[in-house]
Amino acid sequence: MREVLYSKLVFVDSHDGVKGKSLRPSFHVPANAFSCSAGESMRMVLKHFTMPKSFYDINESNNIFYYRNTGNSTNIKIVLNEGDYTASELAAEVQRAVRATSGLAGTAFTCAYVPITRTFTLVIPGAYPSGFFFSVFDKSETLPEYYQDTNEVLGGTPTTDVATPVNMFDGSAHTTAGSDTTVTSKYPIRLSTIENIYLRCSAQGDAYSTTSFDIKKTGNKIDANDIWAAIPNVVNSNNNIVLEDNSDDFQIHIKQGSVSTLKFSLSDGKGRNLPLVAPDQAVDGNINFNLCFRFEIMSEPHEAHIVSEGVKQYRHPPEMTK
Protein backbone atom coordinates (compact mmCIF):
# COMPACT_ATOMS: atom_id res chain seq x y z
CA MET A 1 0.00 0.00 0.00
CA ARG A 2 1.30 3.44 -0.92
CA GLU A 3 1.96 5.91 1.85
CA VAL A 4 2.99 9.56 1.79
CA LEU A 5 6.59 9.96 2.90
CA TYR A 6 6.86 13.70 2.42
CA SER A 7 4.69 16.54 1.16
CA LYS A 8 4.86 20.28 0.59
CA LEU A 9 2.46 22.94 -0.58
CA VAL A 10 3.05 24.78 -3.84
CA PHE A 11 1.33 28.11 -4.55
CA VAL A 12 1.05 29.29 -8.15
CA ASP A 13 -0.05 32.61 -9.65
CA SER A 14 -0.54 32.23 -13.39
CA HIS A 15 0.53 35.81 -14.07
CA ASP A 16 4.10 34.95 -13.04
CA GLY A 17 4.40 32.44 -15.88
CA VAL A 18 2.51 34.10 -18.73
CA LYS A 19 4.49 34.63 -21.92
CA GLY A 20 2.89 36.13 -24.99
CA LYS A 21 -0.82 36.87 -25.06
CA SER A 22 -2.42 33.56 -24.08
CA LEU A 23 -3.36 32.38 -20.61
CA ARG A 24 -0.96 29.43 -20.72
CA PRO A 25 1.62 29.96 -17.94
CA SER A 26 4.82 27.93 -17.82
CA PHE A 27 7.15 27.53 -14.83
CA HIS A 28 10.66 26.17 -14.35
CA VAL A 29 10.81 23.78 -11.39
CA PRO A 30 13.91 23.07 -9.25
CA ALA A 31 14.51 19.43 -10.15
CA ASN A 32 16.25 18.64 -6.85
CA ALA A 33 13.15 19.66 -4.93
CA PHE A 34 10.73 17.85 -7.24
CA SER A 35 12.25 14.41 -7.69
CA CYS A 36 12.08 11.01 -6.08
CA SER A 37 14.34 8.01 -5.50
CA ALA A 38 14.01 4.35 -6.46
CA GLY A 39 10.96 2.76 -4.86
CA GLU A 40 9.20 6.12 -4.65
CA SER A 41 6.75 8.05 -6.80
CA MET A 42 5.43 11.61 -6.97
CA ARG A 43 1.90 12.96 -6.85
CA MET A 44 0.30 16.41 -7.26
CA VAL A 45 -3.00 16.95 -5.45
CA LEU A 46 -5.04 20.07 -6.20
CA LYS A 47 -6.28 21.77 -3.03
CA HIS A 48 -7.47 25.22 -4.08
CA PHE A 49 -8.20 27.17 -7.26
CA THR A 50 -9.50 30.71 -7.65
CA MET A 51 -9.78 33.23 -10.47
CA PRO A 52 -11.77 36.40 -11.05
CA LYS A 53 -14.66 36.07 -13.46
CA SER A 54 -12.96 38.38 -15.97
CA PHE A 55 -14.33 36.89 -19.17
CA TYR A 56 -17.70 37.38 -20.84
CA ASP A 57 -20.47 34.81 -21.22
CA ILE A 58 -21.05 35.95 -24.79
CA ASN A 59 -17.58 35.90 -26.30
CA GLU A 60 -15.50 35.00 -29.36
CA SER A 61 -16.64 31.37 -29.11
CA ASN A 62 -20.40 32.02 -29.27
CA ASN A 63 -21.08 35.44 -30.79
CA ILE A 64 -21.02 34.81 -34.57
CA PHE A 65 -23.82 33.57 -36.79
CA TYR A 66 -24.88 34.09 -40.41
CA TYR A 67 -27.74 34.77 -42.74
CA ARG A 68 -27.63 32.46 -45.74
CA ASN A 69 -28.72 34.30 -48.89
CA THR A 70 -30.09 31.43 -50.92
CA GLY A 71 -30.62 33.68 -53.92
CA ASN A 72 -26.90 34.07 -54.62
CA SER A 73 -25.50 31.38 -52.24
CA THR A 74 -23.58 33.83 -50.06
CA ASN A 75 -23.31 34.15 -46.29
CA ILE A 76 -23.83 37.40 -44.40
CA LYS A 77 -21.85 37.45 -41.15
CA ILE A 78 -23.53 38.77 -37.99
CA VAL A 79 -21.53 39.52 -34.83
CA LEU A 80 -22.95 40.03 -31.33
CA ASN A 81 -21.11 42.39 -29.02
CA GLU A 82 -19.30 40.49 -26.27
CA GLY A 83 -20.68 40.85 -22.77
CA ASP A 84 -22.92 39.42 -20.05
CA TYR A 85 -26.63 39.67 -20.85
CA THR A 86 -29.99 38.96 -19.38
CA ALA A 87 -32.38 37.14 -21.71
CA SER A 88 -34.20 40.33 -22.72
CA GLU A 89 -30.89 42.16 -23.20
CA LEU A 90 -29.64 39.35 -25.42
CA ALA A 91 -32.78 39.54 -27.56
CA ALA A 92 -32.19 43.27 -27.96
CA GLU A 93 -28.56 42.63 -28.91
CA VAL A 94 -29.55 40.07 -31.57
CA GLN A 95 -31.99 42.61 -32.97
CA ARG A 96 -29.35 45.36 -32.96
CA ALA A 97 -26.69 43.17 -34.57
CA VAL A 98 -28.92 42.00 -37.42
CA ARG A 99 -30.21 45.49 -38.13
CA ALA A 100 -26.63 46.86 -38.18
CA THR A 101 -25.32 44.23 -40.61
CA SER A 102 -24.70 45.22 -44.20
CA GLY A 103 -27.14 43.43 -46.47
CA LEU A 104 -29.73 43.19 -43.70
CA ALA A 105 -29.80 46.81 -42.58
CA GLY A 106 -33.00 48.50 -41.59
CA THR A 107 -35.30 48.71 -38.60
CA ALA A 108 -37.92 46.12 -39.56
CA PHE A 109 -36.22 42.99 -38.16
CA THR A 110 -37.27 42.13 -34.60
CA CYS A 111 -36.22 39.65 -31.93
CA ALA A 112 -38.18 39.16 -28.72
CA TYR A 113 -37.72 36.92 -25.69
CA VAL A 114 -40.58 34.65 -24.58
CA PRO A 115 -40.10 33.98 -20.82
CA ILE A 116 -42.48 31.02 -20.54
CA THR A 117 -40.57 28.89 -23.07
CA ARG A 118 -37.25 30.74 -22.69
CA THR A 119 -37.03 31.11 -26.46
CA PHE A 120 -36.62 33.88 -29.03
CA THR A 121 -39.18 34.87 -31.64
CA LEU A 122 -37.57 36.48 -34.68
CA VAL A 123 -39.42 38.23 -37.50
CA ILE A 124 -37.59 38.41 -40.86
CA PRO A 125 -38.87 41.35 -42.94
CA GLY A 126 -40.38 40.60 -46.32
CA ALA A 127 -37.76 42.75 -48.07
CA TYR A 128 -34.86 40.61 -46.79
CA PRO A 129 -33.11 38.31 -49.29
CA SER A 130 -34.45 34.78 -49.46
CA GLY A 131 -32.66 32.66 -46.89
CA PHE A 132 -32.27 31.66 -43.24
CA PHE A 133 -30.05 32.09 -40.19
CA PHE A 134 -27.38 29.52 -39.37
CA SER A 135 -24.47 29.00 -36.96
CA VAL A 136 -21.35 26.90 -37.66
CA PHE A 137 -19.89 24.30 -35.32
CA ASP A 138 -17.31 22.63 -37.55
CA LYS A 139 -14.11 21.30 -35.95
CA SER A 140 -12.39 20.97 -39.32
CA GLU A 141 -12.57 24.72 -39.96
CA THR A 142 -10.82 27.83 -38.64
CA LEU A 143 -11.07 28.71 -34.96
CA PRO A 144 -12.90 30.53 -33.52
CA GLU A 145 -15.16 31.78 -36.32
CA TYR A 146 -16.38 28.39 -37.51
CA TYR A 147 -16.22 26.60 -34.15
CA GLN A 148 -19.05 28.50 -32.49
CA ASP A 149 -21.65 27.71 -29.83
CA THR A 150 -24.00 30.42 -31.07
CA ASN A 151 -26.67 27.86 -31.88
CA GLU A 152 -26.72 26.92 -28.17
CA VAL A 153 -27.03 30.59 -27.20
CA LEU A 154 -29.92 31.16 -29.62
CA GLY A 155 -31.57 27.77 -29.09
CA GLY A 156 -31.08 26.32 -32.54
CA THR A 157 -29.54 23.58 -34.67
CA PRO A 158 -25.81 23.80 -35.50
CA THR A 159 -24.30 23.56 -38.95
CA THR A 160 -21.57 20.93 -38.61
CA ASP A 161 -20.30 21.35 -42.18
CA VAL A 162 -19.78 24.97 -43.23
CA ALA A 163 -20.26 23.98 -46.87
CA THR A 164 -23.82 22.86 -46.14
CA PRO A 165 -25.63 25.48 -44.02
CA VAL A 166 -28.63 24.32 -41.98
CA ASN A 167 -31.53 26.52 -40.88
CA MET A 168 -30.86 27.18 -37.19
CA PHE A 169 -34.42 28.06 -36.20
CA ASP A 170 -37.82 26.44 -36.17
CA GLY A 171 -39.72 27.70 -39.20
CA SER A 172 -39.48 27.89 -42.97
CA ALA A 173 -36.76 29.71 -44.86
CA HIS A 174 -37.64 33.27 -45.79
CA THR A 175 -38.76 34.20 -49.31
CA THR A 176 -37.88 37.68 -50.54
CA ALA A 177 -40.62 40.08 -51.62
CA GLY A 178 -43.12 37.96 -49.73
CA SER A 179 -44.65 38.60 -46.35
CA ASP A 180 -42.67 38.70 -43.11
CA THR A 181 -41.39 35.33 -41.92
CA THR A 182 -41.54 34.41 -38.23
CA VAL A 183 -39.07 31.87 -36.85
CA THR A 184 -38.48 30.73 -33.28
CA SER A 185 -35.83 29.06 -31.18
CA LYS A 186 -36.14 25.29 -31.24
CA TYR A 187 -34.83 25.00 -27.70
CA PRO A 188 -34.43 27.23 -24.64
CA ILE A 189 -31.76 29.86 -25.13
CA ARG A 190 -28.58 29.95 -23.03
CA LEU A 191 -26.86 33.01 -21.59
CA SER A 192 -23.55 31.16 -21.20
CA THR A 193 -22.07 28.08 -22.87
CA ILE A 194 -19.27 27.46 -20.36
CA GLU A 195 -20.57 25.03 -17.71
CA ASN A 196 -17.13 24.17 -16.33
CA ILE A 197 -13.62 25.54 -16.63
CA TYR A 198 -11.04 22.81 -17.19
CA LEU A 199 -7.62 23.17 -15.61
CA ARG A 200 -4.99 21.39 -17.71
CA CYS A 201 -1.43 20.48 -16.76
CA SER A 202 1.57 19.18 -18.71
CA ALA A 203 2.28 16.60 -15.98
CA GLN A 204 -1.11 14.91 -16.34
CA GLY A 205 -0.92 11.45 -17.88
CA ASP A 206 -3.80 9.48 -16.39
CA ALA A 207 -6.88 11.45 -17.51
CA TYR A 208 -9.18 10.40 -20.34
CA SER A 209 -12.15 12.05 -22.01
CA THR A 210 -14.50 11.77 -24.94
CA THR A 211 -13.51 13.72 -28.04
CA SER A 212 -15.73 16.74 -27.26
CA PHE A 213 -13.01 18.03 -24.93
CA ASP A 214 -10.45 18.27 -27.76
CA ILE A 215 -10.57 20.96 -30.44
CA LYS A 216 -9.61 18.57 -33.26
CA LYS A 217 -10.81 15.08 -32.36
CA THR A 218 -14.19 13.62 -33.34
CA GLY A 219 -15.94 10.30 -32.94
CA ASN A 220 -17.41 8.14 -30.19
CA LYS A 221 -14.18 7.20 -28.45
CA ILE A 222 -12.31 7.97 -25.26
CA ASP A 223 -8.73 9.25 -25.52
CA ALA A 224 -6.03 10.48 -23.14
CA ASN A 225 -5.95 14.18 -22.34
CA ASP A 226 -4.21 16.65 -20.00
CA ILE A 227 -7.20 17.72 -17.88
CA TRP A 228 -6.39 17.98 -14.19
CA ALA A 229 -9.66 19.32 -12.78
CA ALA A 230 -13.18 20.39 -13.73
CA ILE A 231 -14.10 23.66 -12.00
CA PRO A 232 -17.79 24.70 -12.01
CA ASN A 233 -18.34 28.09 -13.63
CA VAL A 234 -20.09 29.44 -10.55
CA VAL A 235 -19.35 32.98 -9.39
CA ASN A 236 -19.38 33.86 -5.70
CA SER A 237 -20.35 37.18 -4.12
CA ASN A 238 -16.85 38.56 -4.76
CA ASN A 239 -17.10 37.78 -8.48
CA ASN A 240 -14.59 34.94 -8.16
CA ILE A 241 -14.71 31.35 -9.36
CA VAL A 242 -13.45 29.17 -6.51
CA LEU A 243 -12.77 25.46 -6.02
CA GLU A 244 -11.72 24.00 -2.68
CA ASP A 245 -11.05 20.27 -2.71
CA ASN A 246 -10.85 18.59 0.69
CA SER A 247 -11.37 15.11 -0.77
CA ASP A 248 -8.22 14.87 -2.90
CA ASP A 249 -10.33 14.17 -5.98
CA PHE A 250 -7.99 15.81 -8.48
CA GLN A 251 -4.64 14.05 -8.49
CA ILE A 252 -1.75 13.66 -10.92
CA HIS A 253 0.54 10.66 -10.54
CA ILE A 254 3.81 11.67 -12.18
CA LYS A 255 5.42 8.96 -14.29
CA GLN A 256 8.99 10.21 -14.41
CA GLY A 257 11.43 10.53 -11.52
CA SER A 258 11.76 14.32 -11.60
CA VAL A 259 9.96 17.41 -12.85
CA SER A 260 11.73 20.36 -14.48
CA THR A 261 8.83 22.28 -16.07
CA LEU A 262 5.13 22.66 -15.34
CA LYS A 263 2.71 24.16 -17.85
CA PHE A 264 -0.90 25.06 -17.11
CA SER A 265 -3.84 26.24 -19.18
CA LEU A 266 -7.59 26.76 -18.89
CA SER A 267 -10.15 25.66 -21.44
CA ASP A 268 -13.88 25.42 -21.89
CA GLY A 269 -15.64 22.10 -22.31
CA LYS A 270 -14.81 21.95 -26.01
CA GLY A 271 -11.04 22.30 -25.66
CA ARG A 272 -10.85 25.99 -26.58
CA ASN A 273 -8.74 28.40 -24.55
CA LEU A 274 -10.72 30.45 -22.09
CA PRO A 275 -11.86 33.53 -24.06
CA LEU A 276 -10.08 36.81 -23.37
CA VAL A 277 -11.78 40.19 -23.34
CA ALA A 278 -8.75 41.78 -25.04
CA PRO A 279 -5.51 40.38 -26.52
CA ASP A 280 -3.33 41.76 -23.69
CA GLN A 281 -5.63 40.74 -20.84
CA ALA A 282 -3.44 37.84 -19.65
CA VAL A 283 -0.20 39.81 -20.01
CA ASP A 284 -1.70 42.68 -18.01
CA GLY A 285 -2.71 40.27 -15.24
CA ASN A 286 -6.36 41.24 -15.51
CA ILE A 287 -7.32 37.60 -15.98
CA ASN A 288 -5.22 35.22 -13.92
CA PHE A 289 -5.72 32.23 -11.69
CA ASN A 290 -4.20 31.12 -8.41
CA LEU A 291 -3.89 27.52 -7.36
CA CYS A 292 -2.45 25.61 -4.46
CA PHE A 293 -1.45 21.98 -4.80
CA ARG A 294 0.20 19.48 -2.53
CA PHE A 295 3.35 17.86 -3.91
CA GLU A 296 3.89 14.43 -2.37
CA ILE A 297 6.65 11.81 -2.35
CA MET A 298 5.09 8.39 -1.95
CA SER A 299 6.47 4.95 -1.24
CA GLU A 300 5.70 2.39 -3.92
CA PRO A 301 4.13 -0.89 -2.74
CA HIS A 302 6.60 -3.77 -2.46
CA GLU A 303 5.48 -7.34 -3.05
CA ALA A 304 7.24 -9.67 -0.61
CA HIS A 305 8.88 -12.84 -1.91
CA ILE A 306 10.97 -15.64 -0.44
CA VAL A 307 14.63 -14.84 0.05
CA SER A 308 16.47 -16.99 -2.51
CA GLU A 309 20.09 -16.59 -1.42
CA GLY A 310 22.28 -17.25 1.62
CA VAL A 311 21.36 -19.14 4.77
CA LYS A 312 18.01 -17.35 5.10
CA GLN A 313 16.49 -19.36 2.29
CA TYR A 314 16.78 -22.59 4.34
CA ARG A 315 14.97 -21.31 7.44
CA HIS A 316 11.54 -22.61 8.32
CA PRO A 317 9.36 -20.82 7.63
CA PRO A 318 11.43 -19.22 4.86
CA GLU A 319 12.33 -15.59 5.41
CA MET A 320 10.48 -13.00 3.26
CA THR A 321 11.81 -9.76 1.85
CA LYS A 322 10.50 -6.57 3.37
KEVOKE-504961 format. One record per residue (C-alpha): x, y, z. Coordinates in steps of 0.05 Angstrom, whole numbers. Example, Ala and Ser with C-alpha at 12.3 -4.5 7.8 and 13.67 -1.06 7.14 Angstrom:
% residues 2
REC     c1     c2     c3
REC    246    -90    156
REC    273    -21    143
//
This chain:
% residues 322
REC     c1     c2     c3
REC      0      0      0
REC     26     69    -18
REC     39    118     37
REC     60    191     36
REC    132    199     58
REC    137    274     48
REC     94    331     23
REC     97    406     12
REC     49    459    -12
REC     61    496    -77
REC     27    562    -91
REC     21    586   -163
REC     -1    652   -193
REC    -11    645   -268
REC     11    716   -281
REC     82    699   -261
REC     88    649   -318
REC     50    682   -375
REC     90    693   -438
REC     58    723   -500
REC    -16    737   -501
REC    -48    671   -482
REC    -67    648   -412
REC    -19    589   -414
REC     32    599   -359
REC     96    559   -356
REC    143    551   -297
REC    213    523   -287
REC    216    476   -228
REC    278    461   -185
REC    290    389   -203
REC    325    373   -137
REC    263    393    -99
REC    215    357   -145
REC    245    288   -154
REC    242    220   -122
REC    287    160   -110
REC    280     87   -129
REC    219     55    -97
REC    184    122    -93
REC    135    161   -136
REC    109    232   -139
REC     38    259   -137
REC      6    328   -145
REC    -60    339   -109
REC   -101    401   -124
REC   -126    435    -61
REC   -149    504    -82
REC   -164    543   -145
REC   -190    614   -153
REC   -196    665   -209
REC   -235    728   -221
REC   -293    721   -269
REC   -259    768   -319
REC   -287    738   -383
REC   -354    748   -417
REC   -409    696   -424
REC   -421    719   -496
REC   -352    718   -526
REC   -310    700   -587
REC   -333    627   -582
REC   -408    640   -585
REC   -422    709   -616
REC   -420    696   -691
REC   -476    671   -736
REC   -498    682   -808
REC   -555    695   -855
REC   -553    649   -915
REC   -574    686   -978
REC   -602    629  -1018
REC   -612    674  -1078
REC   -538    681  -1092
REC   -510    628  -1045
REC   -472    677  -1001
REC   -466    683   -926
REC   -477    748   -888
REC   -437    749   -823
REC   -471    775   -760
REC   -431    790   -697
REC   -459    801   -627
REC   -422    848   -580
REC   -386    810   -525
REC   -414    817   -455
REC   -458    788   -401
REC   -533    793   -417
REC   -600    779   -388
REC   -648    743   -434
REC   -684    807   -454
REC   -618    843   -464
REC   -593    787   -508
REC   -656    791   -551
REC   -644    865   -559
REC   -571    853   -578
REC   -591    801   -631
REC   -640    852   -659
REC   -587    907   -659
REC   -534    863   -691
REC   -578    840   -748
REC   -604    910   -763
REC   -533    937   -764
REC   -506    885   -812
REC   -494    904   -884
REC   -543    869   -929
REC   -595    864   -874
REC   -596    936   -852
REC   -660    970   -832
REC   -706    974   -772
REC   -758    922   -791
REC   -724    860   -763
REC   -745    843   -692
REC   -724    793   -639
REC   -764    783   -574
REC   -754    738   -514
REC   -812    693   -492
REC   -802    680   -416
REC   -850    620   -411
REC   -811    578   -461
REC   -745    615   -454
REC   -741    622   -529
REC   -732    678   -581
REC   -784    697   -633
REC   -751    730   -694
REC   -788    765   -750
REC   -752    768   -817
REC   -777    827   -859
REC   -808    812   -926
REC   -755    855   -961
REC   -697    812   -936
REC   -662    766   -986
REC   -689    696   -989
REC   -653    653   -938
REC   -645    633   -865
REC   -601    642   -804
REC   -548    590   -787
REC   -489    580   -739
REC   -427    538   -753
REC   -398    486   -706
REC   -346    453   -751
REC   -282    426   -719
REC   -248    419   -786
REC   -251    494   -799
REC   -216    557   -773
REC   -221    574   -699
REC   -258    611   -670
REC   -303    636   -726
REC   -328    568   -750
REC   -324    532   -683
REC   -381    570   -650
REC   -433    554   -597
REC   -480    608   -621
REC   -533    557   -638
REC   -534    538   -563
REC   -541    612   -544
REC   -598    623   -592
REC   -631    555   -582
REC   -622    526   -651
REC   -591    472   -693
REC   -516    476   -710
REC   -486    471   -779
REC   -431    419   -772
REC   -406    427   -844
REC   -396    499   -865
REC   -405    480   -937
REC   -476    457   -923
REC   -513    510   -880
REC   -573    486   -840
REC   -631    530   -818
REC   -617    544   -744
REC   -688    561   -724
REC   -756    529   -723
REC   -794    554   -784
REC   -790    558   -859
REC   -735    594   -897
REC   -753    665   -916
REC   -775    684   -986
REC   -758    754  -1011
REC   -812    802  -1032
REC   -862    759   -995
REC   -893    772   -927
REC   -853    774   -862
REC   -828    707   -838
REC   -831    688   -765
REC   -781    637   -737
REC   -770    615   -666
REC   -717    581   -624
REC   -723    506   -625
REC   -697    500   -554
REC   -689    545   -493
REC   -635    597   -503
REC   -572    599   -461
REC   -537    660   -432
REC   -471    623   -424
REC   -441    562   -457
REC   -385    549   -407
REC   -411    501   -354
REC   -343    483   -327
REC   -272    511   -333
REC   -221    456   -344
REC   -152    463   -312
REC   -100    428   -354
REC    -29    410   -335
REC     31    384   -374
REC     46    332   -320
REC    -22    298   -327
REC    -18    229   -358
REC    -76    190   -328
REC   -138    229   -350
REC   -184    208   -407
REC   -243    241   -440
REC   -290    235   -499
REC   -270    274   -561
REC   -315    335   -545
REC   -260    361   -499
REC   -209    365   -555
REC   -211    419   -609
REC   -192    371   -665
REC   -216    302   -647
REC   -284    272   -667
REC   -319    206   -659
REC   -348    163   -604
REC   -284    144   -569
REC   -246    159   -505
REC   -175    185   -510
REC   -121    210   -463
REC   -119    284   -447
REC    -84    333   -400
REC   -144    354   -358
REC   -128    360   -284
REC   -193    386   -256
REC   -264    408   -275
REC   -282    473   -240
REC   -356    494   -240
REC   -367    562   -273
REC   -402    589   -211
REC   -387    660   -188
REC   -388    677   -114
REC   -407    744    -82
REC   -337    771    -95
REC   -342    756   -170
REC   -292    699   -163
REC   -294    627   -187
REC   -269    583   -130
REC   -255    509   -120
REC   -234    480    -54
REC   -221    405    -54
REC   -217    372     14
REC   -227    302    -15
REC   -164    297    -58
REC   -207    283   -120
REC   -160    316   -170
REC    -93    281   -170
REC    -35    273   -218
REC     11    213   -211
REC     76    233   -244
REC    108    179   -286
REC    180    204   -288
REC    229    211   -230
REC    235    286   -232
REC    199    348   -257
REC    235    407   -290
REC    177    446   -321
REC    103    453   -307
REC     54    483   -357
REC    -18    501   -342
REC    -77    525   -384
REC   -152    535   -378
REC   -203    513   -429
REC   -278    508   -438
REC   -313    442   -446
REC   -296    439   -520
REC   -221    446   -513
REC   -217    520   -532
REC   -175    568   -491
REC   -214    609   -442
REC   -237    671   -481
REC   -202    736   -467
REC   -236    804   -467
REC   -175    836   -501
REC   -110    808   -530
REC    -67    835   -474
REC   -113    815   -417
REC    -69    757   -393
REC     -4    796   -400
REC    -34    854   -360
REC    -54    805   -305
REC   -127    825   -310
REC   -146    752   -320
REC   -104    704   -278
REC   -114    645   -234
REC    -84    622   -168
REC    -78    550   -147
REC    -49    512    -89
REC    -29    440    -96
REC      4    390    -51
REC     67    357    -78
REC     78    289    -47
REC    133    236    -47
REC    102    168    -39
REC    129     99    -25
REC    114     48    -78
REC     83    -18    -55
REC    132    -75    -49
REC    110   -147    -61
REC    145   -193    -12
REC    178   -257    -38
REC    219   -313     -9
REC    293   -297      1
REC    329   -340    -50
REC    402   -332    -28
REC    446   -345     32
REC    427   -383     95
REC    360   -347    102
REC    330   -387     46
REC    336   -452     87
REC    299   -426    149
REC    231   -452    166
REC    187   -416    153
REC    229   -384     97
REC    247   -312    108
REC    210   -260     65
REC    236   -195     37
REC    210   -131     67
//
